[in-house]
Amino acid sequence: MEFESKCVQGSYSPKNGEPRVLPLAQSTTFFYENADKMAYVFDYPETGHLYTRISNPTIDAFEKKIAMLEDGVAALACSSGMAAETLAILNACSAGDNIISSSMVYGGTYNLFNVTLRRYGVDVRFFDPDAKAEDIEKLIDDKTKIIYGETIANPAMTILDFDKFSKIANKYGLIFMVDNTLATPYLLKPKDHGAHVVLHSTTKYLDGHASCVGGIIVDLGNFKFQGNPRFEELFNQPDESYHGRTYSKDFGNATFAAKARCQMMRDFGSQMSPFNAYLTNLNSETLHLRMQRHSENAQKIAELLEKHPQVEWVKYPGLKSDKYYDIAKKYYRGNGFGGMLVFGIKGGKEAAVKFQDSLKFLSIVTHIADSRSSVLHPASTTHRQLTAEDLKACGVPENLIRLSIGIEDYKDIEADILQALEASKK
């Protein structure tokens, strides 16, 4: 199937007389006729469902669809994007290990990496994503497991140079892990450019309606664990806590996802609810249509702001003047550049507040990437826990305003932004 058809029909194919729409399996547990049949599924979880904390038919169908969209081999739907991120990192790391990460990441991710993971013995070493490869490589040692970045950094709007990071990952045997939330596979497929594991906050464009919190880990099936000394203990030795299974031997190219489910999801219990999987799967049917409209509207707004006298600067990869325009053109699939953009308003923080308070059509919310247009001032909201130094490292100046452009009629979005810019001068 083509991408658009996968969105609509995806992984669910009903048999004769079954519901045409993916059913909601709102059940915590599943019936087996005898102990032997249940025991078999305990040993081989890929053959059935036991308990919704581990897997569930509705969640399974949603996972398979997103794996299809990302050209992956398996996926795990989690309770939030942060849960997906945490499980994915801990799936590959033990206390004493480290990862290297772009400093231009979402504020919640930066805090997870810079504070929480360190408390549990996983060190995180940050690099400027624009740094030369040889400078980034200086952060790597024999305990490094992952190189991490966001396709589009939120809210810095840095575009990941996949070739540079995939070469580093392959040279040192690291997992190249990418958060593809803001691009979605409709605009960019990380697997095409060397990524091994993809993450999404499904709360954003995959759901697209601000109705369901969730996250997902997609195993792209292209990382070789066997023979890699960095992952000998975690993936290439029998796991006595799970019936002695050896993940790299028993699960083939779905090794990462299998360990994450049998070990991480089992122990941390961060599974997406069946109802949220049901709704997010339903909403993902229009992903291709929505992303096209998001991109068209955002491109027009970026061009409008670029010429406006009340605007100091605009960051959007669809602008020829943007620092990352050439990189974005190289990696994106040609369907647009997404619905998020940022700009710096003249007058600093005070003007930013006036601009937001003057908006009538756009909403001030912490959320991004749903069908409704919204606005946020990150330095005082999503990134307020960061120091001035950390804000600078994340590329978030105080006059930065983040716009998430929705799928409404462009004329209404434009009119509201123009009147709010005028009001911000007063």
C-alpha positions as CSV (number, residue, x, y, z in Angstrom):
1,M,0.0,0.0,0.0
2,E,1.0,3.6,-0.5
3,F,1.5,5.8,2.6
4,E,-2.0,7.4,2.4
5,S,-3.6,4.0,2.2
6,K,-1.6,2.7,5.1
7,C,-3.0,5.7,7.2
8,V,-6.6,4.7,6.3
9,Q,-6.5,0.9,6.2
10,G,-3.2,0.2,8.0
11,S,-2.7,-3.0,9.9
12,Y,-6.4,-4.0,10.6
13,S,-8.0,-6.4,8.1
14,P,-11.3,-7.8,9.3
15,K,-12.4,-11.3,8.5
16,N,-15.9,-12.2,7.3
17,G,-18.6,-10.8,9.5
18,E,-16.1,-8.9,11.8
19,P,-16.3,-5.1,12.5
20,R,-15.0,-3.0,9.6
21,V,-13.6,-0.4,12.0
22,L,-10.9,-1.6,14.5
23,P,-12.8,-2.7,17.6
24,L,-12.0,-1.4,21.1
25,A,-10.8,-4.3,23.3
26,Q,-11.5,-2.7,26.6
27,S,-10.3,-5.6,28.7
28,T,-7.5,-6.0,31.2
29,T,-7.1,-9.7,30.6
30,F,-7.6,-12.5,28.1
31,F,-9.1,-16.0,28.4
32,Y,-7.3,-19.3,27.8
33,E,-8.8,-22.8,27.8
34,N,-6.0,-24.4,29.8
35,A,-2.8,-23.8,31.7
36,D,-0.5,-25.0,28.9
37,K,-2.0,-22.6,26.3
38,M,-1.5,-19.7,28.7
39,A,2.0,-20.8,29.6
40,Y,3.0,-20.9,25.9
41,V,2.0,-17.2,25.5
42,F,4.1,-16.4,28.6
43,D,7.1,-17.9,26.9
44,Y,6.3,-16.5,23.5
45,P,4.5,-13.2,24.0
46,E,4.5,-12.5,20.3
47,T,1.9,-15.2,19.8
48,G,-0.9,-13.7,21.9
49,H,-2.2,-11.4,24.6
50,L,-2.2,-12.0,28.4
51,Y,-2.6,-8.7,30.1
52,T,-3.1,-5.2,28.7
53,R,-0.1,-3.9,30.6
54,I,1.9,-5.9,28.2
55,S,-0.2,-6.1,25.0
56,N,-3.8,-5.8,23.8
57,P,-5.5,-6.4,20.4
58,T,-6.5,-2.7,19.9
59,I,-3.1,-1.4,21.0
60,D,-1.4,-4.0,18.9
61,A,-3.2,-2.9,15.7
62,F,-2.3,0.7,16.3
63,E,1.4,-0.3,17.0
64,K,1.5,-2.2,13.7
65,K,0.1,0.7,11.8
66,I,2.7,3.2,13.0
67,A,5.4,0.7,12.4
68,M,4.1,0.4,8.9
69,L,4.1,4.2,8.4
70,E,7.7,4.4,9.6
71,D,8.8,1.3,7.6
72,G,9.7,-0.4,11.0
73,V,9.3,-4.0,12.1
74,A,7.6,-3.5,15.5
75,A,6.4,-0.8,17.9
76,L,5.3,-0.2,21.5
77,A,2.6,2.3,22.3
78,C,3.2,4.0,25.6
79,S,1.2,6.2,28.0
80,S,3.0,9.4,26.9
81,G,5.8,10.7,24.7
82,M,8.0,11.0,27.8
83,A,7.2,7.4,28.8
84,A,8.3,6.2,25.3
85,E,11.5,8.2,25.6
86,T,12.3,6.9,29.1
87,L,11.6,3.3,28.2
88,A,13.6,3.5,25.0
89,I,16.7,5.0,26.7
90,L,16.5,2.5,29.7
91,N,16.0,-0.4,27.3
92,A,19.6,0.2,26.0
93,C,21.3,1.5,29.1
94,S,22.2,0.4,32.6
95,A,23.7,2.4,35.5
96,G,27.1,3.5,34.5
97,D,26.3,3.9,30.8
98,N,25.8,7.1,28.9
99,I,24.2,8.6,25.8
100,I,25.1,11.6,23.7
101,S,22.3,13.9,22.7
102,S,21.7,17.1,20.8
103,S,21.2,20.0,23.2
104,M,18.4,21.3,21.0
105,V,15.6,19.1,22.3
106,Y,12.2,19.7,23.9
107,G,12.5,21.2,27.4
108,G,10.9,18.1,29.1
109,T,13.4,15.9,27.3
110,Y,16.3,18.1,28.3
111,N,15.2,17.9,32.0
112,L,14.8,14.1,31.8
113,F,18.3,13.8,30.3
114,N,20.0,16.4,32.4
115,V,18.5,15.7,35.8
116,T,16.4,12.5,36.2
117,L,18.5,10.0,34.1
118,R,21.6,11.2,35.9
119,R,20.0,10.4,39.3
120,Y,19.6,6.8,38.1
121,G,23.2,6.5,36.9
122,V,22.8,7.1,33.2
123,D,25.0,10.0,32.1
124,V,23.9,12.3,29.2
125,R,26.5,14.3,27.3
126,F,25.1,17.2,25.2
127,F,26.5,18.5,21.9
128,D,25.6,21.3,19.6
129,P,23.9,19.7,16.6
130,D,25.8,22.0,14.3
131,A,29.1,20.9,15.7
132,K,31.6,19.0,13.5
133,A,31.5,15.2,13.7
134,E,35.0,15.0,15.2
135,D,34.0,17.3,18.1
136,I,30.9,15.1,18.8
137,E,32.9,12.0,18.7
138,K,35.1,13.2,21.6
139,L,32.0,12.6,23.9
140,I,31.9,8.9,23.0
141,D,33.5,6.2,25.2
142,D,33.1,2.4,25.7
143,K,30.0,3.0,27.8
144,T,28.1,5.1,25.2
145,K,25.0,3.4,23.9
146,I,22.9,6.0,22.0
147,I,23.2,9.1,19.9
148,Y,19.9,11.1,20.2
149,G,18.2,13.9,18.3
150,E,14.9,15.4,17.2
151,T,14.0,15.7,13.5
152,I,12.8,19.2,14.2
153,A,13.9,20.5,17.6
154,N,11.1,21.9,19.7
155,P,11.1,24.9,19.8
156,A,14.6,25.8,18.4
157,M,13.5,24.6,14.9
158,T,17.0,23.0,14.4
159,I,16.8,20.4,11.6
160,L,18.8,17.2,12.2
161,D,21.6,16.4,9.8
162,F,20.9,12.7,9.5
163,D,24.0,11.8,7.4
164,K,26.4,13.2,10.0
165,F,24.8,11.5,13.0
166,S,24.2,8.1,11.2
167,K,27.8,8.0,10.2
168,I,28.9,8.6,13.8
169,A,26.4,5.9,15.0
170,N,27.6,3.3,12.5
171,K,31.3,4.1,13.1
172,Y,31.0,3.4,16.9
173,G,28.2,0.9,16.9
174,L,25.7,3.2,18.6
175,I,21.9,3.2,18.3
176,F,20.8,6.3,16.4
177,M,17.5,7.2,18.1
178,V,15.3,10.0,16.6
179,D,12.2,11.8,17.9
180,N,10.2,12.3,14.7
181,T,7.1,13.8,16.4
182,L,7.0,17.1,14.5
183,A,7.8,15.8,11.1
184,T,5.8,12.6,11.2
185,P,6.6,9.9,8.6
186,Y,4.4,11.7,6.1
187,L,7.0,14.5,5.8
188,L,10.2,12.6,6.7
189,K,11.2,9.0,7.3
190,P,14.2,8.7,9.6
191,K,14.9,5.1,8.4
192,D,15.7,6.4,4.9
193,H,18.6,8.3,6.5
194,G,20.1,5.8,8.9
195,A,18.1,6.0,12.1
196,H,17.6,2.7,14.1
197,V,14.8,3.6,16.6
198,V,12.1,6.3,16.1
199,L,10.0,7.9,18.9
200,H,6.8,9.9,18.7
201,S,4.7,11.8,21.1
202,T,1.5,10.4,19.6
203,T,-0.3,13.2,21.5
204,K,0.8,15.5,18.7
205,Y,0.2,15.0,14.9
206,L,-0.5,11.3,15.0
207,D,-3.6,11.9,17.2
208,G,-4.0,15.4,15.8
209,H,-7.0,16.5,17.8
210,A,-5.6,17.1,21.3
211,S,-7.7,14.3,22.7
212,C,-5.3,11.5,23.7
213,V,-1.9,11.6,25.5
214,G,0.4,8.9,24.2
215,G,3.8,7.9,22.9
216,I,5.3,5.2,20.7
217,I,8.7,3.5,20.2
218,V,9.3,2.1,16.7
219,D,12.0,-0.5,16.1
220,L,13.2,0.1,12.5
221,G,14.8,-3.4,12.5
222,N,18.1,-2.3,11.1
223,F,20.5,-2.3,14.1
224,K,22.8,-5.3,14.5
225,F,23.0,-6.3,18.2
226,Q,24.8,-9.6,17.7
227,G,28.5,-9.2,17.8
228,N,28.3,-5.6,19.2
229,P,30.2,-5.5,22.5
230,R,28.3,-2.4,23.7
231,F,25.1,-4.5,23.9
232,E,26.5,-7.9,24.9
233,E,25.0,-8.1,28.4
234,L,21.6,-6.5,27.7
235,F,20.7,-8.0,24.3
236,N,23.1,-11.0,23.6
237,Q,22.9,-12.9,26.9
238,P,19.9,-14.9,28.2
239,D,17.5,-12.8,30.3
240,E,16.8,-15.0,33.4
241,S,14.0,-12.6,34.3
242,Y,12.2,-13.6,31.1
243,H,12.5,-17.4,30.8
244,G,16.1,-17.3,29.6
245,R,15.2,-15.7,26.3
246,T,18.1,-14.1,24.4
247,Y,16.6,-11.2,22.6
248,S,19.0,-10.8,19.7
249,K,18.9,-14.6,19.0
250,D,15.2,-15.2,19.5
251,F,13.6,-12.1,18.0
252,G,15.7,-11.3,15.0
253,N,15.4,-7.8,13.6
254,A,12.7,-6.9,16.2
255,T,15.3,-7.3,19.0
256,F,14.9,-3.8,20.4
257,A,11.1,-3.9,20.5
258,A,11.0,-7.4,22.0
259,K,13.3,-6.5,24.9
260,A,11.4,-3.2,25.5
261,R,8.1,-5.1,25.8
262,C,9.2,-8.2,27.7
263,Q,11.3,-6.3,30.1
264,M,10.7,-2.6,30.2
265,M,6.9,-2.5,29.6
266,R,6.4,-5.5,31.9
267,D,8.3,-3.8,34.7
268,F,7.4,-0.1,34.3
269,G,3.8,-0.6,33.1
270,S,3.7,2.4,30.8
271,Q,1.3,1.0,28.3
272,M,-1.1,3.2,26.3
273,S,-4.7,2.6,27.3
274,P,-6.8,0.7,24.8
275,F,-9.2,3.6,24.5
276,N,-6.4,6.1,23.6
277,A,-5.0,3.6,21.1
278,Y,-8.5,3.2,19.6
279,L,-8.9,7.0,19.2
280,T,-5.4,7.7,18.1
281,N,-5.6,4.9,15.5
282,L,-8.9,6.4,14.2
283,N,-7.4,9.9,14.1
284,S,-4.3,8.8,12.3
285,E,-6.4,7.8,9.3
286,T,-6.3,11.5,8.2
287,L,-2.6,12.1,9.0
288,H,-1.7,12.6,5.4
289,L,-4.5,15.1,4.8
290,R,-3.8,17.1,7.9
291,M,-0.1,17.3,7.5
292,Q,-0.5,18.7,4.0
293,R,-2.8,21.4,5.3
294,H,-0.7,22.2,8.3
295,S,2.3,22.6,6.1
296,E,0.5,24.8,3.5
297,N,-0.8,27.2,6.2
298,A,2.5,27.3,8.1
299,Q,4.4,28.1,4.9
300,K,2.1,31.1,4.2
301,I,2.3,32.4,7.8
302,A,6.1,32.1,7.8
303,E,6.3,34.1,4.6
304,L,4.0,36.7,6.1
305,L,6.0,37.1,9.3
306,E,9.3,37.3,7.4
307,K,8.1,40.6,5.8
308,H,6.4,42.1,8.9
309,P,8.1,45.1,10.5
310,Q,7.2,43.9,14.0
311,V,9.1,40.7,13.6
312,E,12.9,40.4,14.2
313,W,13.4,36.9,12.7
314,V,11.5,33.8,11.7
315,K,12.6,30.2,11.8
316,Y,10.8,27.8,9.4
317,P,12.6,25.2,7.2
318,G,10.3,26.1,4.3
319,L,11.8,29.6,4.0
320,K,14.8,29.9,1.6
321,S,16.3,32.4,4.1
322,D,16.2,29.7,6.9
323,K,19.6,28.4,8.1
324,Y,18.4,24.8,7.7
325,Y,16.5,25.2,4.3
326,D,19.1,23.1,2.3
327,I,19.3,20.4,5.0
328,A,15.5,20.2,5.2
329,K,15.2,19.9,1.4
330,K,17.7,17.1,1.5
331,Y,15.9,14.9,4.0
332,Y,12.2,15.8,3.7
333,R,10.0,13.8,1.3
334,G,8.6,16.9,-0.6
335,N,5.2,17.0,1.2
336,G,5.9,20.2,3.1
337,F,7.7,21.1,6.4
338,G,5.1,20.8,9.1
339,G,2.9,23.2,11.1
340,M,5.3,24.6,13.7
341,L,7.3,27.8,13.4
342,V,8.9,30.2,15.7
343,F,9.6,33.9,15.5
344,G,11.2,36.7,17.5
345,I,9.0,39.7,18.2
346,K,10.3,43.2,18.6
347,G,9.9,44.5,22.1
348,G,11.1,41.4,23.9
349,K,9.1,39.5,26.6
350,E,6.6,42.3,27.2
351,A,5.7,42.4,23.5
352,A,5.4,38.7,23.4
353,V,2.9,38.8,26.3
354,K,0.9,41.5,24.5
355,F,0.9,39.6,21.3
356,Q,-0.4,36.4,23.0
357,D,-3.1,38.2,25.1
358,S,-4.3,40.0,21.9
359,L,-5.0,36.8,20.0
360,K,-8.7,35.9,19.6
361,F,-8.6,33.0,17.1
362,L,-5.4,31.3,18.2
363,S,-5.4,29.7,21.7
364,I,-2.7,30.0,24.3
365,V,-2.0,26.3,25.2
366,T,0.9,24.2,26.2
367,H,0.1,21.8,23.4
368,I,1.2,21.8,19.7
369,A,0.4,19.9,16.6
370,D,-3.3,19.5,16.6
371,S,-5.9,20.7,14.2
372,R,-6.4,24.0,16.0
373,S,-3.9,26.9,15.7
374,S,-2.2,27.8,19.0
375,V,0.6,29.9,20.4
376,L,3.1,29.7,23.3
377,H,5.9,31.7,24.9
378,P,8.3,28.8,25.8
379,A,10.7,30.7,28.0
380,S,7.9,31.4,30.6
381,T,6.0,28.1,30.2
382,T,7.3,24.8,28.8
383,H,10.9,25.8,29.4
384,R,10.5,27.8,32.6
385,Q,12.3,25.2,34.7
386,L,15.5,25.8,32.8
387,T,18.1,28.3,33.8
388,A,19.1,31.2,31.5
389,E,22.1,29.2,30.5
390,D,20.0,26.1,29.7
391,L,17.6,28.3,27.7
392,K,20.5,29.6,25.6
393,A,21.7,26.0,25.1
394,C,18.2,25.0,23.9
395,G,18.0,27.9,21.5
396,V,15.1,29.6,23.3
397,P,15.6,33.4,23.5
398,E,13.1,35.3,25.7
399,N,11.4,37.0,22.7
400,L,10.7,33.6,20.9
401,I,7.1,32.9,20.2
402,R,6.0,29.4,19.0
403,L,3.2,29.1,16.6
404,S,1.4,25.8,15.9
405,I,-0.5,26.4,12.7
406,G,-3.7,24.4,12.4
407,I,-5.9,23.3,9.5
408,E,-8.4,26.1,9.7
409,D,-9.0,28.5,6.8
410,Y,-5.7,30.5,6.3
411,K,-7.5,33.8,6.1
412,D,-8.8,33.5,9.7
413,I,-5.3,32.6,11.0
414,E,-3.7,35.4,9.1
415,A,-6.2,38.1,10.3
416,D,-5.7,37.1,14.0
417,I,-1.9,37.2,13.8
418,L,-1.9,40.5,12.0
419,Q,-4.1,42.3,14.5
420,A,-2.2,40.8,17.5
421,L,1.1,42.0,16.0
422,E,-0.4,45.5,15.7
423,A,-1.6,45.4,19.3
424,S,1.9,44.3,20.5
425,K,3.4,47.6,19.5
426,K,1.1,49.6,21.8
